[in-house]
Amino acid sequence: MVRFRRIRRSDWFADPFSALEEMRSLVEEALAGSGTGEEAITSFVLPPLDLSETDSHLIVRVEAPGIDPKALKVEATEDTLTVAGEIKNEAEEKGEQFYRIERQYGSFERTVSLPVPIDPESVDASYKDGVLTVRMTKKQQAGRKKVEVKLD
């Protein structure tokens, strides 16, 4: 059974992070009773990413510490980028008692719509210090040509 607590709307505006933590806590309690528990929570792993642009490239940086770079998968189309991988749980020590577990584990797949078309053949990915960097060359847009109208 899930316990019910009334949360005043004014509390949400005063401290929105407390409200988010409260909602997460309620979801954890609800899932724990369904037999899926922690596995269901860890399926929401979404590593944060940044998407930036230069004159000629789009650059995506994905925070992915502790992931084996060989296990990362990067796929690109002209208008999307998909990054997939798995954050594995470290082996637990026998006799170790946890008081709090906040790190998330599990498989993830993120697909991002790109703001401009890219050349999928030009995608380059590198991994350093827990950050996956994907560099994509923008597709050359057909330039405009000014046409002068001739008079007869």
CNS distance restraints for C-alpha pairs under 8 A (distance, minus, plus):
assign (resid   1 and name CA) (resid  30 and name CA) 7.59 0.50 0.50
assign (resid   1 and name CA) (resid  33 and name CA) 6.90 0.50 0.50
assign (resid   2 and name CA) (resid  26 and name CA) 7.52 0.50 0.50
assign (resid   2 and name CA) (resid  29 and name CA) 6.27 0.50 0.50
assign (resid   2 and name CA) (resid  30 and name CA) 5.82 0.50 0.50
assign (resid   2 and name CA) (resid  33 and name CA) 7.90 0.50 0.50
assign (resid   7 and name CA) (resid  11 and name CA) 7.03 0.50 0.50
assign (resid   7 and name CA) (resid  12 and name CA) 7.90 0.50 0.50
assign (resid   8 and name CA) (resid  12 and name CA) 7.07 0.50 0.50
assign (resid   9 and name CA) (resid  13 and name CA) 6.88 0.50 0.50
assign (resid  10 and name CA) (resid  14 and name CA) 6.32 0.50 0.50
assign (resid  11 and name CA) (resid  15 and name CA) 6.16 0.50 0.50
assign (resid  11 and name CA) (resid  16 and name CA) 7.59 0.50 0.50
assign (resid  11 and name CA) (resid  19 and name CA) 7.46 0.50 0.50
assign (resid  12 and name CA) (resid  16 and name CA) 4.79 0.50 0.50
assign (resid  12 and name CA) (resid  17 and name CA) 7.97 0.50 0.50
assign (resid  12 and name CA) (resid  18 and name CA) 7.37 0.50 0.50
assign (resid  12 and name CA) (resid  19 and name CA) 5.41 0.50 0.50
assign (resid  15 and name CA) (resid  19 and name CA) 6.76 0.50 0.50
assign (resid  16 and name CA) (resid  20 and name CA) 6.34 0.50 0.50
assign (resid  17 and name CA) (resid  21 and name CA) 6.17 0.50 0.50
assign (resid  18 and name CA) (resid  22 and name CA) 6.04 0.50 0.50
assign (resid  19 and name CA) (resid  23 and name CA) 6.20 0.50 0.50
assign (resid  20 and name CA) (resid  24 and name CA) 6.16 0.50 0.50
assign (resid  21 and name CA) (resid  25 and name CA) 6.10 0.50 0.50
assign (resid  22 and name CA) (resid  26 and name CA) 6.30 0.50 0.50
assign (resid  23 and name CA) (resid  27 and name CA) 6.28 0.50 0.50
assign (resid  24 and name CA) (resid  28 and name CA) 6.14 0.50 0.50
assign (resid  25 and name CA) (resid  29 and name CA) 6.25 0.50 0.50
assign (resid  26 and name CA) (resid  30 and name CA) 6.19 0.50 0.50
assign (resid  27 and name CA) (resid  31 and name CA) 6.12 0.50 0.50
assign (resid  28 and name CA) (resid  32 and name CA) 5.94 0.50 0.50
assign (resid  28 and name CA) (resid  37 and name CA) 6.90 0.50 0.50
assign (resid  28 and name CA) (resid  38 and name CA) 7.59 0.50 0.50
assign (resid  28 and name CA) (resid  41 and name CA) 6.93 0.50 0.50
assign (resid  29 and name CA) (resid  33 and name CA) 6.52 0.50 0.50
assign (resid  29 and name CA) (resid  37 and name CA) 7.98 0.50 0.50
assign (resid  30 and name CA) (resid  34 and name CA) 6.77 0.50 0.50
assign (resid  31 and name CA) (resid  35 and name CA) 6.86 0.50 0.50
assign (resid  31 and name CA) (resid  36 and name CA) 5.88 0.50 0.50
assign (resid  31 and name CA) (resid  37 and name CA) 4.93 0.50 0.50
assign (resid  31 and name CA) (resid  38 and name CA) 7.76 0.50 0.50
assign (resid  31 and name CA) (resid  40 and name CA) 7.03 0.50 0.50
assign (resid  31 and name CA) (resid  41 and name CA) 7.88 0.50 0.50
assign (resid  32 and name CA) (resid  36 and name CA) 6.11 0.50 0.50
assign (resid  32 and name CA) (resid  37 and name CA) 3.82 0.50 0.50
assign (resid  32 and name CA) (resid  38 and name CA) 7.02 0.50 0.50
assign (resid  33 and name CA) (resid  37 and name CA) 7.00 0.50 0.50
assign (resid  36 and name CA) (resid  40 and name CA) 5.61 0.50 0.50
assign (resid  37 and name CA) (resid  41 and name CA) 6.87 0.50 0.50
assign (resid  38 and name CA) (resid  42 and name CA) 6.21 0.50 0.50
assign (resid  39 and name CA) (resid  43 and name CA) 6.41 0.50 0.50
assign (resid  40 and name CA) (resid  44 and name CA) 7.43 0.50 0.50
assign (resid  42 and name CA) (resid 104 and name CA) 5.51 0.50 0.50
assign (resid  42 and name CA) (resid 105 and name CA) 5.36 0.50 0.50
assign (resid  42 and name CA) (resid 106 and name CA) 5.60 0.50 0.50
assign (resid  43 and name CA) (resid 105 and name CA) 7.63 0.50 0.50
assign (resid  43 and name CA) (resid 106 and name CA) 5.82 0.50 0.50
assign (resid  43 and name CA) (resid 107 and name CA) 6.72 0.50 0.50
assign (resid  43 and name CA) (resid 108 and name CA) 7.39 0.50 0.50
assign (resid  44 and name CA) (resid 108 and name CA) 7.64 0.50 0.50
assign (resid  45 and name CA) (resid 104 and name CA) 6.12 0.50 0.50
assign (resid  45 and name CA) (resid 105 and name CA) 6.66 0.50 0.50
assign (resid  45 and name CA) (resid 106 and name CA) 6.43 0.50 0.50
assign (resid  45 and name CA) (resid 107 and name CA) 6.99 0.50 0.50
assign (resid  45 and name CA) (resid 108 and name CA) 5.83 0.50 0.50
assign (resid  46 and name CA) (resid 108 and name CA) 6.18 0.50 0.50
assign (resid  46 and name CA) (resid 109 and name CA) 7.55 0.50 0.50
assign (resid  46 and name CA) (resid 110 and name CA) 7.17 0.50 0.50
assign (resid  47 and name CA) (resid  62 and name CA) 6.61 0.50 0.50
assign (resid  47 and name CA) (resid  63 and name CA) 5.73 0.50 0.50
assign (resid  47 and name CA) (resid  64 and name CA) 6.44 0.50 0.50
assign (resid  47 and name CA) (resid 108 and name CA) 7.99 0.50 0.50
assign (resid  48 and name CA) (resid  62 and name CA) 6.00 0.50 0.50
assign (resid  48 and name CA) (resid  63 and name CA) 5.70 0.50 0.50
assign (resid  49 and name CA) (resid  60 and name CA) 6.75 0.50 0.50
assign (resid  49 and name CA) (resid  61 and name CA) 5.42 0.50 0.50
assign (resid  49 and name CA) (resid  62 and name CA) 4.29 0.50 0.50
assign (resid  49 and name CA) (resid  63 and name CA) 6.16 0.50 0.50
assign (resid  50 and name CA) (resid  59 and name CA) 7.97 0.50 0.50
assign (resid  50 and name CA) (resid  60 and name CA) 5.54 0.50 0.50
assign (resid  50 and name CA) (resid  61 and name CA) 5.19 0.50 0.50
assign (resid  50 and name CA) (resid  62 and name CA) 6.62 0.50 0.50
assign (resid  51 and name CA) (resid  58 and name CA) 7.12 0.50 0.50
assign (resid  51 and name CA) (resid  59 and name CA) 5.73 0.50 0.50
assign (resid  51 and name CA) (resid  60 and name CA) 4.53 0.50 0.50
assign (resid  51 and name CA) (resid  61 and name CA) 6.67 0.50 0.50
assign (resid  52 and name CA) (resid  58 and name CA) 5.81 0.50 0.50
assign (resid  52 and name CA) (resid  59 and name CA) 5.17 0.50 0.50
assign (resid  52 and name CA) (resid  60 and name CA) 6.45 0.50 0.50
assign (resid  53 and name CA) (resid  57 and name CA) 5.84 0.50 0.50
assign (resid  53 and name CA) (resid  58 and name CA) 4.50 0.50 0.50
assign (resid  53 and name CA) (resid  59 and name CA) 6.04 0.50 0.50
assign (resid  54 and name CA) (resid  58 and name CA) 6.39 0.50 0.50
assign (resid  54 and name CA) (resid  59 and name CA) 7.97 0.50 0.50
assign (resid  56 and name CA) (resid 137 and name CA) 6.01 0.50 0.50
assign (resid  56 and name CA) (resid 138 and name CA) 5.63 0.50 0.50
assign (resid  57 and name CA) (resid 135 and name CA) 6.65 0.50 0.50
assign (resid  57 and name CA) (resid 136 and name CA) 5.40 0.50 0.50
assign (resid  57 and name CA) (resid 137 and name CA) 4.48 0.50 0.50
assign (resid  57 and name CA) (resid 138 and name CA) 5.25 0.50 0.50
assign (resid  58 and name CA) (resid 118 and name CA) 7.94 0.50 0.50
assign (resid  58 and name CA) (resid 135 and name CA) 6.01 0.50 0.50
assign (resid  58 and name CA) (resid 136 and name CA) 5.17 0.50 0.50
assign (resid  58 and name CA) (resid 137 and name CA) 6.45 0.50 0.50
assign (resid  58 and name CA) (resid 138 and name CA) 6.67 0.50 0.50
assign (resid  59 and name CA) (resid 133 and name CA) 7.00 0.50 0.50
assign (resid  59 and name CA) (resid 134 and name CA) 5.71 0.50 0.50
assign (resid  59 and name CA) (resid 135 and name CA) 4.66 0.50 0.50
assign (resid  59 and name CA) (resid 136 and name CA) 6.31 0.50 0.50
assign (resid  60 and name CA) (resid 132 and name CA) 7.99 0.50 0.50
assign (resid  60 and name CA) (resid 133 and name CA) 5.74 0.50 0.50
assign (resid  60 and name CA) (resid 134 and name CA) 5.08 0.50 0.50
assign (resid  60 and name CA) (resid 135 and name CA) 6.58 0.50 0.50
assign (resid  61 and name CA) (resid 131 and name CA) 6.42 0.50 0.50
assign (resid  61 and name CA) (resid 132 and name CA) 5.57 0.50 0.50
assign (resid  61 and name CA) (resid 133 and name CA) 4.49 0.50 0.50
assign (resid  61 and name CA) (resid 134 and name CA) 6.36 0.50 0.50
assign (resid  62 and name CA) (resid 131 and name CA) 5.60 0.50 0.50
assign (resid  62 and name CA) (resid 132 and name CA) 5.03 0.50 0.50
assign (resid  62 and name CA) (resid 133 and name CA) 6.50 0.50 0.50
assign (resid  63 and name CA) (resid 130 and name CA) 6.28 0.50 0.50
assign (resid  63 and name CA) (resid 131 and name CA) 4.80 0.50 0.50
assign (resid  63 and name CA) (resid 132 and name CA) 6.53 0.50 0.50
assign (resid  64 and name CA) (resid 130 and name CA) 5.10 0.50 0.50
assign (resid  64 and name CA) (resid 131 and name CA) 5.40 0.50 0.50
assign (resid  64 and name CA) (resid 132 and name CA) 6.50 0.50 0.50
assign (resid  65 and name CA) (resid 129 and name CA) 7.33 0.50 0.50
assign (resid  65 and name CA) (resid 130 and name CA) 3.91 0.50 0.50
assign (resid  65 and name CA) (resid 131 and name CA) 6.65 0.50 0.50
assign (resid  66 and name CA) (resid  87 and name CA) 6.88 0.50 0.50
assign (resid  66 and name CA) (resid  88 and name CA) 7.97 0.50 0.50
assign (resid  66 and name CA) (resid 130 and name CA) 6.60 0.50 0.50
assign (resid  67 and name CA) (resid  71 and name CA) 7.26 0.50 0.50
assign (resid  67 and name CA) (resid  72 and name CA) 7.63 0.50 0.50
assign (resid  67 and name CA) (resid  85 and name CA) 7.57 0.50 0.50
assign (resid  67 and name CA) (resid  86 and name CA) 6.75 0.50 0.50
assign (resid  67 and name CA) (resid  87 and name CA) 5.70 0.50 0.50
assign (resid  67 and name CA) (resid  88 and name CA) 7.47 0.50 0.50
assign (resid  67 and name CA) (resid 130 and name CA) 7.51 0.50 0.50
assign (resid  68 and name CA) (resid  72 and name CA) 7.07 0.50 0.50
assign (resid  69 and name CA) (resid 127 and name CA) 6.53 0.50 0.50
assign (resid  71 and name CA) (resid  85 and name CA) 5.90 0.50 0.50
assign (resid  71 and name CA) (resid  86 and name CA) 7.21 0.50 0.50
assign (resid  72 and name CA) (resid  83 and name CA) 7.17 0.50 0.50
assign (resid  72 and name CA) (resid  84 and name CA) 5.82 0.50 0.50
assign (resid  72 and name CA) (resid  85 and name CA) 4.67 0.50 0.50
assign (resid  72 and name CA) (resid  86 and name CA) 7.60 0.50 0.50
assign (resid  73 and name CA) (resid  82 and name CA) 7.92 0.50 0.50
assign (resid  73 and name CA) (resid  83 and name CA) 5.69 0.50 0.50
assign (resid  73 and name CA) (resid  84 and name CA) 5.07 0.50 0.50
assign (resid  73 and name CA) (resid  85 and name CA) 6.25 0.50 0.50
assign (resid  74 and name CA) (resid  81 and name CA) 7.34 0.50 0.50
assign (resid  74 and name CA) (resid  82 and name CA) 5.75 0.50 0.50
assign (resid  74 and name CA) (resid  83 and name CA) 4.70 0.50 0.50
assign (resid  74 and name CA) (resid  84 and name CA) 6.60 0.50 0.50
assign (resid  74 and name CA) (resid 125 and name CA) 7.71 0.50 0.50
assign (resid  75 and name CA) (resid  81 and name CA) 5.92 0.50 0.50
assign (resid  75 and name CA) (resid  82 and name CA) 5.13 0.50 0.50
assign (resid  75 and name CA) (resid  83 and name CA) 6.61 0.50 0.50
assign (resid  76 and name CA) (resid  80 and name CA) 5.80 0.50 0.50
assign (resid  76 and name CA) (resid  81 and name CA) 4.51 0.50 0.50
assign (resid  76 and name CA) (resid  82 and name CA) 6.24 0.50 0.50
assign (resid  76 and name CA) (resid 120 and name CA) 5.59 0.50 0.50
assign (resid  76 and name CA) (resid 123 and name CA) 7.41 0.50 0.50
assign (resid  77 and name CA) (resid  81 and name CA) 6.49 0.50 0.50
assign (resid  77 and name CA) (resid 118 and name CA) 7.58 0.50 0.50
assign (resid  77 and name CA) (resid 119 and name CA) 7.79 0.50 0.50
assign (resid  77 and name CA) (resid 120 and name CA) 5.46 0.50 0.50
assign (resid  78 and name CA) (resid 117 and name CA) 5.11 0.50 0.50
assign (resid  78 and name CA) (resid 118 and name CA) 4.97 0.50 0.50
assign (resid  78 and name CA) (resid 119 and name CA) 6.04 0.50 0.50
assign (resid  78 and name CA) (resid 120 and name CA) 5.83 0.50 0.50
assign (resid  79 and name CA) (resid 113 and name CA) 5.98 0.50 0.50
assign (resid  79 and name CA) (resid 114 and name CA) 5.11 0.50 0.50
assign (resid  79 and name CA) (resid 115 and name CA) 7.46 0.50 0.50
assign (resid  79 and name CA) (resid 116 and name CA) 6.81 0.50 0.50
assign (resid  79 and name CA) (resid 117 and name CA) 5.17 0.50 0.50
assign (resid  79 and name CA) (resid 118 and name CA) 6.60 0.50 0.50
assign (resid  80 and name CA) (resid 111 and name CA) 6.61 0.50 0.50
assign (resid  80 and name CA) (resid 112 and name CA) 5.53 0.50 0.50
assign (resid  80 and name CA) (resid 113 and name CA) 4.57 0.50 0.50
assign (resid  80 and name CA) (resid 114 and name CA) 5.30 0.50 0.50
assign (resid  81 and name CA) (resid 111 and name CA) 5.52 0.50 0.50
assign (resid  81 and name CA) (resid 112 and name CA) 5.28 0.50 0.50
assign (resid  81 and name CA) (resid 113 and name CA) 6.68 0.50 0.50
assign (resid  81 and name CA) (resid 114 and name CA) 7.08 0.50 0.50
assign (resid  82 and name CA) (resid 109 and name CA) 6.87 0.50 0.50
assign (resid  82 and name CA) (resid 110 and name CA) 5.47 0.50 0.50
assign (resid  82 and name CA) (resid 111 and name CA) 4.19 0.50 0.50
assign (resid  82 and name CA) (resid 112 and name CA) 6.41 0.50 0.50
assign (resid  83 and name CA) (resid 109 and name CA) 5.68 0.50 0.50
assign (resid  83 and name CA) (resid 110 and name CA) 5.33 0.50 0.50
assign (resid  83 and name CA) (resid 111 and name CA) 6.54 0.50 0.50
assign (resid  84 and name CA) (resid 107 and name CA) 7.52 0.50 0.50
assign (resid  84 and name CA) (resid 108 and name CA) 5.52 0.50 0.50
assign (resid  84 and name CA) (resid 109 and name CA) 4.15 0.50 0.50
assign (resid  84 and name CA) (resid 110 and name CA) 6.34 0.50 0.50
assign (resid  85 and name CA) (resid 107 and name CA) 5.79 0.50 0.50
assign (resid  85 and name CA) (resid 108 and name CA) 5.61 0.50 0.50
assign (resid  85 and name CA) (resid 109 and name CA) 6.65 0.50 0.50
assign (resid  86 and name CA) (resid 105 and name CA) 7.49 0.50 0.50
assign (resid  86 and name CA) (resid 106 and name CA) 5.48 0.50 0.50
assign (resid  86 and name CA) (resid 107 and name CA) 4.08 0.50 0.50
assign (resid  86 and name CA) (resid 108 and name CA) 6.02 0.50 0.50
assign (resid  87 and name CA) (resid 104 and name CA) 7.64 0.50 0.50
assign (resid  87 and name CA) (resid 105 and name CA) 4.99 0.50 0.50
assign (resid  87 and name CA) (resid 106 and name CA) 5.18 0.50 0.50
assign (resid  87 and name CA) (resid 107 and name CA) 6.25 0.50 0.50
assign (resid  88 and name CA) (resid 105 and name CA) 5.64 0.50 0.50
assign (resid  88 and name CA) (resid 106 and name CA) 6.19 0.50 0.50
assign (resid  89 and name CA) (resid 105 and name CA) 5.78 0.50 0.50
assign (resid  89 and name CA) (resid 106 and name CA) 7.80 0.50 0.50
assign (resid  92 and name CA) (resid  96 and name CA) 7.12 0.50 0.50
assign (resid 116 and name CA) (resid 138 and name CA) 7.02 0.50 0.50
assign (resid 116 and name CA) (resid 139 and name CA) 7.89 0.50 0.50
assign (resid 117 and name CA) (resid 138 and name CA) 6.10 0.50 0.50
assign (resid 117 and name CA) (resid 139 and name CA) 5.57 0.50 0.50
assign (resid 118 and name CA) (resid 136 and name CA) 6.36 0.50 0.50
assign (resid 118 and name CA) (resid 137 and name CA) 5.68 0.50 0.50
assign (resid 118 and name CA) (resid 138 and name CA) 4.21 0.50 0.50
assign (resid 118 and name CA) (resid 139 and name CA) 4.52 0.50 0.50
assign (resid 119 and name CA) (resid 123 and name CA) 7.31 0.50 0.50
assign (resid 119 and name CA) (resid 136 and name CA) 7.05 0.50 0.50
assign (resid 119 and name CA) (resid 137 and name CA) 5.86 0.50 0.50
assign (resid 119 and name CA) (resid 138 and name CA) 6.06 0.50 0.50
assign (resid 119 and name CA) (resid 139 and name CA) 5.14 0.50 0.50
assign (resid 120 and name CA) (resid 136 and name CA) 7.46 0.50 0.50
assign (resid 122 and name CA) (resid 136 and name CA) 5.97 0.50 0.50
assign (resid 122 and name CA) (resid 137 and name CA) 5.80 0.50 0.50
assign (resid 123 and name CA) (resid 134 and name CA) 6.91 0.50 0.50
assign (resid 123 and name CA) (resid 135 and name CA) 5.79 0.50 0.50
assign (resid 123 and name CA) (resid 136 and name CA) 4.59 0.50 0.50
assign (resid 123 and name CA) (resid 137 and name CA) 6.82 0.50 0.50
assign (resid 124 and name CA) (resid 134 and name CA) 5.68 0.50 0.50
assign (resid 124 and name CA) (resid 135 and name CA) 5.18 0.50 0.50
assign (resid 124 and name CA) (resid 136 and name CA) 6.49 0.50 0.50
assign (resid 125 and name CA) (resid 132 and name CA) 6.96 0.50 0.50
assign (resid 125 and name CA) (resid 133 and name CA) 5.60 0.50 0.50
assign (resid 125 and name CA) (resid 134 and name CA) 4.34 0.50 0.50
assign (resid 125 and name CA) (resid 135 and name CA) 6.30 0.50 0.50
assign (resid 126 and name CA) (resid 132 and name CA) 5.78 0.50 0.50
assign (resid 126 and name CA) (resid 133 and name CA) 5.30 0.50 0.50
assign (resid 126 and name CA) (resid 134 and name CA) 6.56 0.50 0.50
assign (resid 127 and name CA) (resid 131 and name CA) 5.65 0.50 0.50
assign (resid 127 and name CA) (resid 132 and name CA) 4.43 0.50 0.50
assign (resid 127 and name CA) (resid 133 and name CA) 6.20 0.50 0.50
assign (resid 128 and name CA) (resid 132 and name CA) 6.66 0.50 0.50
